[in-house]
Amino acid sequence: MEQIIINGGSPLYGNVSIGGMKNAALPVICACVLNEEACVIDNIPPVSDIETLLEILSTMGASVRRLTKYSVEINCKNLVPCTSPMELANKLRGSSYLLGAEFGRFGKSSVSHPGGCSIGARPLDLHMKAFEALGADCTHRNGRLEVEAENGRPVGSSIYFDKVSVGATANAILASVLADGITTIDNAAREPHIVDLAVFLNACGAIITGAGTSVIKVKGVEKLHGCRYSIIPDMIEAGTYMAAVAATGGRVTVTNVIPKHLEAISSKLEEAGATVTVGDDFVTVESTGKLKGINIVTQPYPGFATDMQAQFGAMLCFAAGTSTITENIFNSRFQYTDELSKMGADIKVDGNHATIIGGAKLSGAPLMSHDLRGGAAMVIAALATEDTSVIEGIDKIERGYHNIVGKLRDLGANIQKKTSYTDEQIRVAFN
């Protein structure tokens, strides 16, 4: 088992480059299933969720060839539908995008219930509603979701989502690209990774308009062609480093970003007392470490991202005064607060609302990461605490952050990763 060990209390200085967005790469990789020609995807983040999804495609018969650490060629011409391994698909939420991609190309799909972080209810009812609108019968059988077109292929239709869902919007797009006719998606998610998916598919010959707005239209085409495409920068990775320097103090320039995607994050950092300078493809965050309490409400993009609330929750433990966080997207995203309480944080959670009394001196502690963003929050808290903390469960963190230890070390953090052994592992090794 690996651990991250942090001796905190050092301000962060320097530059950090942001990689490709995991949440954009996952649906784009699945979109390759719609294509019988090869696609080259650049700026792929080499994180465990991506590696698992590529392994799934490979076991299904796709040709997956690494060109560089950050580039991969995918050819799904010989992919066999409905064969995704349950033991792999269960590891990540992004495997759900195979439903729309398989259904879109083959008129049928079978994928096990997706896994991912335990952050509350994440039903697929809106996904099923979209498939049914496109002419599918949807069933649950033997732990798998099965989707099959009544007429052999999806048929264009009007889809209205009762609430905004990134995953359902992406699956509706994937399912309708090769459909017979025009599909209109109302109350669609507007996130940058939805736009990225549409831009990629259009580069392959799809006809998608309106991505980035609440109404998306997809005109079905007969087939797609290959292309080369680069994934957008990860705004959540960028926001995590921005929150870290705000908490610890220092001055860090975050490069290879799209500043517009970071506007909600930058605005809240400035409200808390940090200084944010914006360039064409970078932001610089400067902080004395002396912050003030603020209120945060998570909302669909362009509002404050749910994937950033844990990191801000950790940062606000060091802010003078009272802060509140209202979580409107997931119903169980405050698990990380129990870990921060071990460090002395004063956090009270009531349903989807957390109150943080900041300014108390935190101390180092043994911590356990239960989910990706909660793990990042523990890293931030440990960096800002003048003591030593040991974080277990770092495989959760590495699902979405490539080389987080190395990047933070380059900024001046006293941080290392090492392997720990249980008493049982030691006993086995010496007998």
HELIX and SHEET records of a PDB file:
HELIX    1   1 LYS A   22  ALA A   31  1                                  10    
HELIX    2   2 CYS A   32  LEU A   34  5                                   3    
HELIX    3   3 SER A   48  THR A   59  1                                  12    
HELIX    4   4 MET A   86  ALA A   89  1                                   4    
HELIX    5   5 ARG A   93  SER A   96  5                                   4    
HELIX    6   6 TYR A   97  PHE A  106  1                                  10    
HELIX    7   7 ASP A  125  ALA A  133  1                                   9    
HELIX    8   8 VAL A  166  SER A  176  1                                  11    
HELIX    9   9 PRO A  192  ALA A  203  1                                  12    
HELIX   10  10 MET A  235  THR A  248  1                                  14    
HELIX   11  11 PRO A  259  LEU A  262  5                                   4    
HELIX   12  12 GLU A  263  ALA A  272  1                                  10    
HELIX   13  13 THR A  306  MET A  308  5                                   3    
HELIX   14  14 GLN A  309  LEU A  316  1                                   8    
HELIX   15  15 TYR A  336  LYS A  342  1                                   7    
HELIX   16  16 LEU A  372  LEU A  383  1                                  12    
HELIX   17  17 ILE A  394  ILE A  397  1                                   4    
HELIX   18  18 ILE A  404  ASP A  410  1                                   7    
HELIX   19  19 ASP A  423  ALA A  429  1                                   7    
SHEET    1   A 4 PRO A 366  MET A 368  0                                        
SHEET    2   A 4 THR A 388  GLU A 392  1                                        
SHEET    3   A 4 GLU A   2  ASN A   7 -1                                        
SHEET    4   A 4 ASN A 414  THR A 419 -1                                        
SHEET    1   B 4 LEU A  12  SER A  17  0                                        
SHEET    2   B 4 GLY A 250  THR A 255  1                                        
SHEET    3   B 4 PHE A 282  SER A 287 -1                                        
SHEET    4   B 4 THR A 275  VAL A 278 -1                                        
SHEET    1   C 4 SER A  63  THR A  68  0                                        
SHEET    2   C 4 SER A  71  ASN A  75 -1                                        
SHEET    3   C 4 CYS A  39  ASP A  42 -1                                        
SHEET    4   C 4 ARG A 228  SER A 230  1                                        
SHEET    1   D 3 LYS A 108  SER A 112  0                                        
SHEET    2   D 3 ARG A 144  ALA A 149 -1                                        
SHEET    3   D 3 ALA A 136  ARG A 141 -1                                        
SHEET    1   E 4 SER A 158  TYR A 160  0                                        
SHEET    2   E 4 ILE A 182  ASP A 186  1                                        
SHEET    3   E 4 VAL A 215  LYS A 219 -1                                        
SHEET    4   E 4 ILE A 207  THR A 209 -1                                        
SHEET    1   F 3 LEU A 291  LYS A 292  0                                        
SHEET    2   F 3 ALA A 319  THR A 326  1                                        
SHEET    3   F 3 ASN A 295  VAL A 297  1                                        
SHEET    1   G 4 LEU A 291  LYS A 292  0                                        
SHEET    2   G 4 ALA A 319  THR A 326  1                                        
SHEET    3   G 4 HIS A 353  GLY A 358 -1                                        
SHEET    4   G 4 ASP A 346  ASP A 350 -1                                        
END                                                                             
